[in-house]
Each structure stands twice: as C-alpha cells, then as structure tokens.
Amino acid sequence: MKTPTTPSSKFSKSLKFILGAICWTFIIILFTIPLCILAISKVVVILLAKLVRKDLSSVTTGDAAFTIGCSWEKSKLSLGLLCHVQGHLKLEQVQDRFSSSLLAPKVGNCPKYEKLFSCLVTFCGYVFSKTLPPEAVDLNKLIYERKLHPGESLEQVVDDWMEKRYGELMPAWEVMVIPMSRSNNNNDEVKDGIEETIIAFKMHHAPYLVKEVNESIWKKILDAISTPVNLFMLEGPGTNPLKLTKPQTKWIYTFTTVDLAPMKAIRAKYDVHFASIMLSLIVGSIRQYLLEKEKELPANLSLVDTLPCQLHPSQNHILCNHWTIGIIKSPLAADNPLERVIETEKNFLRFHEAGLQKVAVNYLFPFAWLFPQFMAEKVLQKDRIGFNLGLTSLVGANKYEFLGQRIKMIYPLLTLIDSHPFTVFSWFTFSHSDKVDITLGAASDLFPCRNSLSKITEDYFHTEFRNLCLQCGIPLSS
C-alpha cells in the first residue's frame, strides 16, 4: 500500500526540504552552544574514565535513552522472556547450557556477550558500563530455581521478579527456573501429565534483540533536513482517558496467545502491516474496557509503536528487528474492527512515509547520550505529551527448542517503572511457531485487581480478534 509519486508530492517534498533547511539553521544557531557544552563535558568525563577507571566504558546511545542511574538502584528498563518449555528440566542443566552457550568467550561467529559481564554505575555524574571480574558471574546466584507456593500464581511471581532490583556490583541479568506440575498449573497439558518448565530471563536492556537500520549517509541527511517540518505537521496525542496523574507504583502482567495464521491472512487480504492489526485490536480492547467503565470515548487514541521489522520477514536475508519508534493514531470511537485497521494503517503509513519513525533513534537517543544522570532523570520521568500507551512487536523463528525440548510459548517482558513511571499500558508481542504470544503489562494504580487486567487480554482482545476475523471472512484457525 505505497502512495504513488505525483508532481504535487514532488513539490511538497521540495518545499519540505527548503523549510527543513531553514528550521535546521535556526536550531543550529539556538542550540549549538548548549550542545557543545554537553558534548565537551561528556567527552572530558569519558577521557577521565579511561585514565583512572579502566573498567568503565561509555554506554551506547540506545542505553542512554533509558538510563537514569546504577543498575541496582534505579532500573532504566528490564527486558525479558518468559519461556514455557515442554518437559521437566533440572536447574543444573539450565546453568550448564547458559554457561557454555552465552558465557563462553566466543560461540561460533558470535563474540562474547559483554553485557552479561557488566553492570551500570555512575561516575562524575554520568552513567557508565562497568566490566565485572569473572568471579562476579556466580551462576548459583544468577540462575536459580523458584517454586510456586500454595495458592501463588505465575503472574504474581513475574510481577515481583521484574520489580526486583539487581544486586550491587553484580551482573544486571537473572534467570529463574520455575518447575510446573499438575498441582500448580492451570494448563490442560500439564493436568494430563505432561510437565512444563518455565524459564524466565531478564536483562538490563537487550541490544541483541535489535539491529539498527543500515542506511546511506545521504539518505540520513535527506531525512534529517525534512524532519523538523514533518514534526511540526504531526498532530498531538489528543485526549487520553487512561492518563496517570501520578507516577505508577507497581507493574503487573497478564498473558495470552492467538494464532498467527488469521493475522497473516488479514495482512495479505487488505495489504496492511502487522503493527496496524495489533494496534487496532489493542484500541478495540481498550474501547470495550472504557465502555464498561462508562468513560467518555475520544475520537482517537495515540499509541507508541516500537520495533517493527524494517521489511517483511520474507524480504529479509537475516531475520532481525529494527529500532523504530512511531506514534500511531487509531480511531477509538469507531466500533467497526475492520474500519479501525484500515484507518490505523493509513496513519501508520503516513507516519513512516514522513520518516518520523527514525526520529527517536537518530536524534533523541544521541541527545540523551550527552545528558548527565540528573538531566536524564528529569527528562525521562516526565509525562509531557501523554504518550503512555505502547506496543512493542518482535519477530521470531518458526520453531524453538531448548535442551531438546519444545518451547511452546515465549512471552516478552518489559518493565518501565523507574525510567517511564507514567506509562499505563505496554503490550509486547512475539510472533513464532505459528503463534503470537502477547504480554500486557500495566500500572497497578489503574488496575488494583488482576482480574480487571486479565479481562482485557482473555476477554476483550479475543472478542475483538474474533469479530475482525468474522468481518474479514477469515477463519480463526487453519
């Protein structure tokens, strides 16, 4: 669904180019001095660290965009995976496999995962990555077994675990092995006697899930010149019926799974993106929730969309996910699911055709890299524009196994309590093995009862998905 090039569109691009050049001229005049001061300060501190602290290295721009302090004091964010592995696995097996595959100096063509041997510290007011000695990587402390207590749910364990701080001067990652039996699992397969092991992994940012878009310098320059004008043309988020009035205090999770085949069929039939389908389903679910709460519905709802694949998986020679961030508007008042998908797709294309999905990565992240800790904290922890609903989507492989056992479900995890405390919702999807595993994280300030949150994923979302498939003439399962 690509917009054809016309003379008027060429003129519009030329006009944007001229206006963008003028905007950049004013930006350079106004901000050159403060940016130079920030850049010189950062470079001086980095050089000082190289002289007196050989174990410190500067964080990447991606890290800097979410960094507000030491990894054991304030978490910028934690990314993780909750893997449902069919069969029983022993703790020692997981430790041995992790040690041989990820902690080795080199595995195949992959270099050592440096982040597994580091933590975040502050030095002269800036956040740095500190390389830890080998003895700090104690697998008995970092990879451990956690059994469910009587009456305790897996969701409760995940809530507390994702909120838990990392140990001081310890690697900023953990693996939790949770054996599931018939007595503590609601899964029908487990009740029938097939055991299951939950392997939960979390890490202080995970750059290995993301690859930067490879573009020429000239393409980046052209995008940069047009960016100011495109930003001025971007509409604001409008009314947000789910906005927090104070920072959230706790983050809770719920999980669900749907078949991937119907989404592929809808995407092919209407030539729309996966993100547009998911965003419209999310908005439809939120719509049902607001109607039940008898809240007023604004015409549209804006959601932040991160990490869609740059190209369709069939067009990528290497399957990977690219750092892109979009603010996509979806019609909340519309009760027609297909209409929401079509309108969301139009807004998705409009945003991406303007190149705005790369603004955060190309400009905001590098600026955040210049900030000392106190500035990063003040900027990141403010909810100035109200974009506090989001979707992050990852593309996976057709099949996953661990130690010879099939991985049935992989639920991505994300916590933003410290760095983005005004976030209300965070939907995180992982497409793999002909399924879409969906995690919904939310502020407990708005959802004090887990049942009210679970109703969104288990009831509203599936109802929206079913209604969309029926309207499109797509069977729910192949």
N, C-alpha and C positions, 0 to 999 in steps of 0.2 A: 504494500500500500504506500507507494512512493509518489510524492507530488511531482508532476512534470514541470520542467523548466520552461518558463514563458518570458517574453520581453519585459513584462511588468515585474516578474520576480527577479530578473537580472538587474533592472533599475533599482528595485528595493535593496538588493544586496550591495549595489554600488553606493547607494545613499547611506546604508548602514555602515559601510566601510569608511566613508568620509566622516560621518558623525562620530563613529567609534574612534577614529584618529584624533578628532578634536577633543573627545572626552579623555582619551589617554594623555593628551597634552596637559590638560588641567589636573589630572590625577598625579602625573609626574611632578608638576610644579608644587602641588599642595602636600604631597606625601613623601617626596624624596628625602627631606631632612630627617623626619622621624624614622623612616625605614632604614636609612643609613645608620642612624644611631643604634637601632635594634640589631642590625646586621653586624656592625662593628663590635658591639657588646657580646653577641653570641660567638663570633669568631675568636675574640680575645679569651673568652672563657674556655672554648674548645682547645685553643693552643695551651692555655694554662693547665688544663686537664691532661694534655699529652705530656707535659713536663713533670707534673707532680703526682698524677694519678694514672699510671699506665693501664690500670684495669678498667678505665672508663672509656666509653665511646659514645658519640653523639647518636641520638635516636633518629629514626627515619622521619620523613615528613608525614607519613601515614600514622606513625606512632604519636607524633607531636600533636596531631589533630584531636587526640583523645586523652592526652597525658595531663594530669593535674597533681601528681605527687609520687611518692615512693609506692612501690607495688604492694607493700604490706600495710600501708596507712590509708591511702586513697586509691581505689581502683579506677583507672581511666575507663576500662571496659574489660569484660571477660567474655571470650568466645569459647564455645564448647560443643561437644557432640554427645548425645545420649544414644548409644547403640544397643539394640536388642539382638543378642546373639543366641541362636537356637542351640540348645545343649548346655551341659554343665562345664564350666572352665574353672580351673584352680587358680588361686592368686599367683602362685609361683610361675605358672605358665604365662600369665599376662606380663609379669615382671621380666621374665627371661626374653619374651618376644619384644617387648618395648626396648630393653637394653640392647639387644642385637640389631634391631632394625632402625631405631631412632637415635640412640646414644652412641652408636659407633662413630669413629672418625669420618668414615665415608661408606656409603652403601650404594654400590653400583656407580652411576654417574652423579649421584646426589651428594653435595657437600654436607658436612655436619650441620645440624640444626642449632645454630649458635644461641637462639633464644631459649633453648632448653637448658642452657648453662649460664643463665644470666637473670638479673632482676633489675628493677628500676630504682635509682637513688637520686637524691638532689645534691648538686654541687654548685656553689656560688649562685644559688637561686634558679638554676636550670636543672631539668631532668635529664639524666644520662642512663645509659645501659651499663651495668657493672658485670664484668665477667667473673664468675664464681669459680673457686677451686674445685677439682673433681670430687673431693670428699663431701662437698655440699650437696651433691646429687645423690641423696640417700633414697634408694628405691623403696625401702621399708617404710619411709615416712611419706614419700610422694605417691606411691602406688599401694593402696591398702584396700582391705575388704570392709564393707559396711552392710551389715544385715538389717533388714527391716524389723522394727519392734512390733509387738502385737498391736493391731489397730492403726499402724502407721502406713501411709501411702507413699508410693514412689514420688509423687508430686511434692509431698511435704519434704522429703529428703532432698530433692533437687532445689527447692526453694532455699532451704537453709545452706546448702552446699555452695550454691552460686553466690550467696551473700557473704560467705565466709572469706576472711582475709587470708592472704598468703603469708607464710612465715617470714619473719625478719631475716634479711640476707639469705633467703632460700630461693631456689628457682621458682619463677612465677607460673607454675603449672601443677596440676594434680590429676591423678587417675583414680577413680573409685570403682571397685568391682562389687556388684550387688547380686548375690545369688538369689534367684527367684524360684520358689517351689509352689506346689498346689495350694498351700495354706496362706501364702501372702501375695497371690497373683490372681487377677480377675480375667486373665487371658484364657480363652477356651482351650487352646492347645496345651497350656500348662496344666489345666484341670484334667485333661485327658492323659496326662502323664509325661508329656514332653517338657523337659526342664528348659529354663531360659536363664541366661546370664546378662545382666545389664552392665555395660562398661561405659562409664561417664568420664569424659576427658574435658578439662577446661584449661585455658591458657590466657595469659595477659596479652591480648591482641594476637592474631594469627595471619601473618602476611603470606603464608604458604598457600592459603586458600584463594589468593588474589594475584592477578598479574596485571601490570599496567598496560594500557593500550599503546601499541607501538605505532607512532605517527611521525611523519617527517617534520623537521623544524619549520618548513614553510607552511605546512598545514596548521601547526600550532600558532604561528604568527597570525595567519588569517583569522583563525578562531578568536584569538586574543583581541584583535582590533575590533571585531564585531560584538564582542561580549558585553561591553557597557551598555550599548543601545538595546540589546536583547534583554538585559536585566531590567532596564527601565520599562520595557514593554510588558514585563512579567506582572501578572495580577497578584495581588496579595492573597493570603490564605482565607480571608473572609471570617465568618463566624464559626467558632469551634465549640460545639456543645459538650465536648469532653475535656475541656482545658482544666488543668490543675491550678489551683490558686496558691498552693504552697508546695515546696519540694516533697517528692514522694519519700516514704519511709521504708517501704519493703516492696519487693518484686516477687510476683507469684506466676506460676506456669501451668499450662494445660496443653494437651497434645491430641492430635487427631491425624488420620490418614485417609486419602482419597485415591482413586485410580487415576493414573496418568493418561490412559487411552482417550477418555472423553475430552480432556483438555487439549490433547493433540488434535482430535477431530474438530473441535470448535476453532482452534487456531488455524487449521488448514481451510476449513469451510469459509471463514469470514476474513482470513488473512490478517489476523491480529496477533499481538505479542502475548506471550505467557504472562508477563507482568500486568498487562491490561486486564486479562481474565481474572487473575488473582486479586488485583486492586478492586475490581468491580464486585467480586464476591465478598471481599472484606467490607466494602462500603454497604453492601446489601445486608450483611450480618449486623453491622453497627446500626443500620437503619431499623432492623427488627428490634434490637435492644432498646433503642431510643423510643420507639413507638410503644413498647411495653412499659417503659418508664414514664410515658405520657410527656415526653420532652418535645419541644418545638424543633422541627427539621429545617435547617438552612437548605438553600437550593443545591449547594455543592459542598464537598468535603475534600480538602487537600491532604495528600499523604506523601511522605518521603519514600522514594523507591531507590534501593541501593543494590549494586552488584548484579544487574542483569548481564548475561553473556553478550559480548560485543556482536557476535554473529550467531546464527542458528548453529547448534552443535554439528549438523551435517556439513557445514561450510568451514568448520574449524579443523585444521590438521592436528591441533593439540587441544583437547578439551580443557578449558580453563574458564575462570570467572574474572571479569574485569571491573576495576574500581570505577564505577559511575554513580552519580547521585542525582536523582530527579525529584522535582516537586510536582506531582501529578494531581490534577483536579478530576474528581469523579462526581457525577450527579447523585446526590444523596436523596433528593426529594422524589426522584423517578422510581416507580415501583415495578418497572419492566426490566428484568435482568439483562436481556439482550441489548436494550437501549443503553443501559449503563456501560456494557462492554464496548459498544461502538463509540460512545461519547468519550469514554476513558481512553480508548485507542487514539482518537483524534487529538486529545490533549497530550498523550504520550508522544505522538509523532511530532506535534508542534514544538514541544519542549526539546526533543532530541535533534530535530532539524535545525534548530537555532544553536545547537552546540552547548546548551546550558548544562547538560548532564556532566560536563567535564570541568565546570567552574570550580567546584569544591576541591577536586584533586589537583588541578593546575594552578590555582591561585590561593584558595583559603588554606589548604594544607601547608604550602610553603610559608605563608604568612604566620601560621600557628607555630611553625618550627622556630621562628625568630623570637617568640614570646618567652619571657621568663615565667617561672611557675605561677607567681601571683597573678600575672596578666591572663595566662591560660585559664586559670580557675575562674576568674571574674567573667571572662568571655563565654566559656563553655557552659557555665552553670546558670546562665540567664536564659529565660524563655522570652525573647524579644518579639518574635514574629508568629509564634503559635503553631509551628510545625512540630507536633508532638505525637503524630501517628505515623507508623512506618512499616514497610515491607522490605525484607532482605531475601533474595532468592539465589540459591546455589544450584548448579547443575552437576550431577554425579554420573557415575558409570552405570552400566546395565546390571551389574551383579557385584556384590561384595561378600568376601569371606574373611574369617579371622580364625587362625589355627585350625583350618579345615572345616569350620562350622559356618553355616549360612547366617549372614546378618540380615535380619528381616526388616528392621526399621532403624532409621538414623534420624533422630530429631536434633536439629541445630539448637544451640543455646546461646543466649545473649543477655548480658546484664549491663545496665547503664545507670545504676543508682547514683554513683558519685559524679560522673562526668556530665550526665544529662538528666538531672533529677526531675525535670518537668515532663519527661516522656510518659505518655499514658498507655499506649499500645506499642508492641513490637511483634509483628508477625514475621516468622522466619521459616522458609520452606526449603526442602532439599528433594530434588527430583532424582530418583534412582530406581532401578529394578521394577520399572513399570508402575511405580507408586509415587505419590507426592506426600512426604511426611511434613506435617505442619506443627510448628510450635507457636503458641500465643503467650507472650509474656505481658504482664500488665501491672499497673500500680495498685497495690492493695488498698490505697486510700479511696479509690473508686470502687473496688471490688473486695470488701472485707470478707465476703463469703465466697469460697472457691466454687460453689455450685453455680453462682451467678456468672462466673467467668467460663466455667465448663459448658454452660448452656450455649454460649456463643459459638464454641468450636463443635460441640457434639450435636446441637440442635439447629441453630440459626444458619451456620455455614453450610451444613449438609442440605438443609432445606433450599437455600439459595442455589447450591450446586445442582440439585435435582431439578429445580424449576428452570434453570438455564438450559440444562440438557434437554428437557422436555420441549422447551420453546424452540430449540435449535434442531430438534429431531435426532438427537444423538443418544444412543443407549448408554446407560450409566456404566456398564461393564461389558468388556468384549467377550 
